[in-house]
């Protein structure tokens, strides 16, 4: 078990989105976020107290969580001095990066000497089967996006929360590092061997009560050439009954790919639905989730109203407004 609470390490994150792991913990498990540690040049800020390692330990923090998700998922050499000092100060380390803590000889050596633990949450701990496509009982919703890091996890968490508040049966199914750090369980999908990715999603969304919903955290985008593979595994392995399309309207190109334009919501809707109906012919799109964090209130409301009128689907920002309308749309599916 990863000891809480956390000191969230932002390192030298180049922008706010690069600290999405820490931001997710800050927003969804604020009781676990004691403070933040930022290095020189860091351009992210969670609005938490900046703390030294000593101050964080005195405030009760037990684990330093690497809250940065850089392209390629590697442990930056510039971070090493802080990570070593954290172990010597009495912190455990937790990371969801592809580059595992335990594979870093210097960190592993210091952890052994100090008796501290290294937690790599992006490491599959189960031998997953190959997907078989068998129809499973219960219902499933999947968040799919026009891009990476556009609000799929927040949409799923907010929908699960809204459904529980309405007395509906719901379980959030984490499929990435941040979701696993928030909930303590899930499958690190992008670290699973390709042949077993869809099977891992079948395993994490098993047979359930007919009125129970698994709310599946989305990953990547069908239109993102770097990460479309994980999205396909979710679409087919998840066998969703419902899709929610997620979009961030202020972007000018795909995340990390300035030479690729963003697809439209309609393009993602049509492509995702066609592919989802391979595994579940009854799948339907039930709503649109708009990430309006970079928009003023009036601008956001106007934009969402326009999308809803154009597409005829409930259109909301679930973090700003709550996901009650998405929960109602799922509840209407029989």
C-alpha positions in Angstrom: 0.0 0.0 0.0 1.2 3.5 -0.8 1.3 5.6 2.4 -0.7 8.8 2.4 -0.7 11.8 2.5 1.5 12.9 -0.4 3.9 15.6 -1.2 3.3 16.2 -4.9 6.5 16.6 -7.0 6.1 18.9 -10.0 9.7 18.9 -10.9 10.4 21.2 -13.8 7.0 20.7 -15.5 7.0 23.0 -18.7 3.3 23.8 -18.3 0.2 23.0 -16.2 -0.9 20.1 -18.3 2.4 18.3 -17.8 1.5 18.1 -14.1 -1.8 16.4 -14.8 -1.0 13.5 -12.5 -0.5 15.8 -9.5 -3.5 17.9 -10.6 -5.8 14.9 -10.6 -4.8 13.9 -7.1 -5.2 17.5 -6.0 -8.7 17.8 -7.4 -10.0 14.3 -6.5 -8.1 13.4 -3.3 -7.3 16.8 -1.7 -7.1 15.2 1.7 -4.0 13.3 0.4 -2.2 16.4 -1.0 -0.2 18.1 1.8 1.8 20.4 -0.5 3.8 20.7 -3.7 7.5 20.6 -4.5 8.6 22.6 -7.5 12.1 22.9 -9.0 13.5 26.0 -10.7 11.8 26.6 -14.0 8.6 24.8 -13.1 5.7 26.4 -14.9 2.9 24.4 -13.1 1.2 25.4 -9.9 -1.5 23.4 -8.1 -2.3 26.2 -5.7 -0.9 24.2 -2.9 1.7 25.3 -0.4 5.3 25.1 -1.8 7.2 23.0 0.7 10.7 21.8 1.3 11.1 18.1 2.0 11.6 18.8 5.7 8.5 21.0 5.9 6.4 18.3 4.1 7.6 15.6 6.5 6.8 17.8 9.5 3.3 18.4 7.9 2.7 14.6 7.8 3.6 13.7 4.2 4.7 10.1 3.8 5.2 9.6 0.1 6.7 11.8 -2.6 4.5 11.3 -5.7 6.0 12.2 -9.1 3.1 14.2 -10.4 4.6 14.9 -13.9 3.6 13.1 -17.0 6.2 13.9 -19.6 6.3 12.6 -23.2 7.8 9.1 -23.1 7.2 8.7 -19.3 10.9 8.9 -18.2 12.6 10.0 -14.9 14.5 13.1 -15.7 18.1 13.2 -14.6 17.5 16.7 -13.2 15.0 15.2 -10.7 17.4 12.6 -9.3 19.0 14.8 -6.6 15.5 15.6 -5.1 14.4 12.0 -5.3 17.5 10.8 -3.5 17.1 13.5 -0.8 13.5 12.5 -0.4 14.4 8.9 0.3 17.1 10.0 2.8 14.5 12.3 4.4 12.2 9.3 5.1 9.8 9.5 2.1 8.7 6.6 0.1 8.5 7.3 -3.7 5.6 6.7 -6.0 5.6 7.1 -9.8 3.4 6.2 -12.8 6.1 6.8 -15.4 7.2 4.1 -17.9 10.8 4.5 -16.6 10.5 2.5 -13.4 11.9 3.7 -10.1 13.1 0.2 -9.2 15.2 0.1 -12.5 17.2 3.2 -11.4 20.3 1.8 -9.7 20.9 4.9 -7.6 17.4 5.1 -6.3 17.1 1.4 -5.6 20.4 1.5 -3.7 19.3 4.5 -1.5 15.9 2.9 -0.9 17.5 -0.3 0.3 19.9 1.5 2.7 17.1 3.8 4.1 14.4 1.1 4.2 12.1 3.1 2.0 9.7 1.8 -0.6 9.5 2.5 -4.3 6.0 2.2 -5.8 5.7 1.8 -9.6 2.0 2.0 -10.4 2.5 1.7 -14.1 3.6 -1.9 -13.8 1.0 -4.6 -14.6 0.7 -7.0 -11.6 -1.7 -9.5 -13.3 -1.2 -11.9 -16.2 -4.1 -10.6 -18.4 -5.8 -12.9 -20.9 -6.3 -12.2 -24.6 -9.7 -10.6 -25.2 -12.5 -12.9 -26.3 -15.4 -10.4 -26.9 -17.9 -12.4 -24.9 -20.9 -10.4 -23.9 -20.8 -9.5 -20.2 -23.6 -8.7 -17.9 -23.9 -5.2 -16.4 -23.4 -1.9 -18.3 -20.3 0.1 -19.2 -19.6 3.7 -20.2 -16.4 4.8 -21.9 -15.0 8.3 -22.2 -13.4 8.9 -25.6 -11.6 12.1 -26.6 -10.7 14.3 -29.5 -7.2 14.4 -28.1 -5.0 13.2 -25.2 -5.3 15.0 -21.8 -8.6 16.6 -22.6 -10.8 15.6 -19.7 -11.6 11.9 -20.1 -10.5 10.9 -16.5 -12.3 13.9 -14.9 -15.5 13.0 -16.9 -15.4 9.4 -15.7 -14.7 10.4 -12.1 -17.4 13.0 -12.1 -20.0 10.7 -13.7 -19.3 8.0 -11.2 -19.6 10.5 -8.4 -22.9 11.8 -9.8 -24.3 8.3 -10.2 -23.5 7.4 -6.6 -25.1 10.5 -5.4 -28.3 9.5 -7.2 -28.2 6.1 -5.6 -27.2 4.3 -8.8 -24.8 1.4 -8.9 -21.5 2.6 -10.3 -17.7 1.8 -10.2 -15.0 4.0 -11.6 -12.4 1.8 -13.5 -9.0 3.4 -13.6 -6.9 2.6 -16.7 -3.9 5.0 -16.2 -1.4 6.1 -13.6 -3.4 9.1 -12.2 -6.6 7.1 -11.8 -4.7 4.3 -10.0 -3.1 6.8 -7.7 -6.5 8.4 -6.9 -8.4 5.2 -6.4 -5.7 2.7 -5.4 -6.7 0.1 -8.1 -7.0 -0.4 -11.8 -5.0 -1.4 -14.9 -2.0 0.6 -16.2 -3.2 0.0 -19.8 -0.3 1.6 -21.7 2.2 -0.7 -19.9 0.3 -3.9 -20.9 1.7 -6.0 -23.8 -0.3 -5.1 -26.9 -1.9 -8.5 -27.4 -3.3 -8.4 -23.9 -4.6 -4.8 -23.7 -8.2 -5.4 -24.6 -8.2 -8.5 -22.4 -7.0 -6.4 -19.5 -10.0 -4.2 -19.9 -12.4 -7.1 -20.1 -10.8 -8.3 -16.8 -11.2 -5.0 -15.0 -14.9 -4.7 -16.2 -16.2 -8.2 -15.4 -19.8 -9.5 -15.3 -21.9 -7.5 -12.9 -25.5 -6.7 -11.9 -27.7 -5.8 -14.8 -28.2 -2.3 -13.4 -24.5 -1.7 -12.5 -22.4 0.7 -14.5 -18.6 0.4 -14.9 -17.4 4.0 -15.7 -14.2 3.4 -17.7 -11.4 6.0 -17.7 -10.5 6.8 -21.3 -6.9 7.0 -22.7 -5.4 8.6 -25.8 -7.5 9.3 -28.8 -8.5 7.4 -31.9 -7.1 10.4 -33.9 -3.8 10.7 -32.0 -1.2 8.8 -34.0 1.0 8.3 -31.0 -1.6 6.8 -28.6 -4.5 5.5 -30.7 -3.7 1.9 -29.8 -4.7 2.2 -26.1 -8.0 3.8 -27.2 -8.8 0.9 -29.5 -8.1 -1.6 -26.6 -10.6 0.4 -24.5 -13.2 0.6 -27.2 -13.2 -3.2 -27.9 -12.2 -4.6 -24.5 -14.6 -2.2 -22.7 -17.5 -3.3 -24.8 -19.2 0.0 -23.9 -23.0 0.4 -23.9 -22.5 4.2 -23.9 -19.8 6.7 -25.0 -19.2 10.2 -23.9 -17.2 12.4 -26.2 -14.6 14.6 -24.5 -13.2 17.8 -26.1 -11.0 20.8 -25.2 -12.1 23.6 -27.5 -9.2 26.0 -27.1 -6.5 23.8 -28.6 -5.1 24.5 -32.0 -3.5 21.1 -32.6 -3.1 17.6 -31.2 -1.2 17.4 -27.9 2.5 17.0 -28.7 1.8 16.9 -32.5 1.7 20.5 -33.9 1.5 19.1 -37.4 -1.8 17.4 -36.7 -5.1 19.3 -36.5 -7.7 18.3 -34.0 -10.6 16.2 -35.2 -14.1 17.6 -34.8 -16.5 16.2 -32.1 -18.6 14.8 -34.9 -15.6 12.9 -36.4 -14.8 11.3 -33.1 -18.4 10.5 -32.4 -18.9 8.7 -35.8 -15.5 6.9 -35.7 -15.8 5.8 -32.1 -19.4 4.6 -32.5 -18.6 2.6 -35.6 -15.7 0.8 -33.9 -17.5 0.3 -30.6 -20.4 -1.4 -32.4 -18.0 -4.1 -33.5 -18.0 -5.3 -29.9 -21.4 -4.1 -28.8 -23.9 -3.4 -31.6 -26.2 -1.5 -29.1 -23.6 1.1 -28.1 -24.7 4.7 -28.3 -23.3 8.1 -27.7 -25.1 9.7 -24.7 -23.4 13.0 -24.1 -20.6 15.5 -24.7 -18.1 16.6 -22.1 -16.4 19.9 -22.7 -13.2 20.9 -20.8 -13.8 24.6 -20.4 -10.9 25.3 -17.9 -9.4 27.9 -20.2 -12.7 29.7 -21.0 -14.6 32.4 -19.1 -18.0 31.4 -17.7 -20.1 33.2 -20.4 -17.9 31.9 -23.2 -18.1 28.4 -21.8 -21.8 28.4 -21.4 -22.3 29.8 -24.9 -20.0 27.2 -26.5 -21.7 24.3 -24.7 -25.1 25.5 -25.7 -24.0 25.7 -29.3 -22.6 22.1 -29.3 -25.8 20.8 -27.6 -28.0 22.5 -30.1 -25.9 21.2 -33.0 -25.6 17.6 -31.8 -28.8 17.1 -29.8 -26.9 15.6 -26.8 -26.5 16.7 -23.2 -23.3 18.9 -23.3 -21.6 19.9 -20.0 -18.4 20.5 -18.3 -18.6 17.9 -15.6 -15.9 19.4 -13.4 -17.4 22.9 -13.5 -21.1 21.9 -13.5 -21.3 18.4 -12.2 -22.2 15.3 -14.2 -25.8 14.9 -13.2 -27.1 15.1 -16.8 -24.7 12.4 -17.9 -25.8 10.2 -15.0 -29.4 10.8 -16.0 -28.6 9.9 -19.7 -27.0 6.6 -18.5 -30.0 5.9 -16.2 -32.3 6.1 -19.2 -30.6 3.2 -21.0 -32.4 0.0 -20.4 
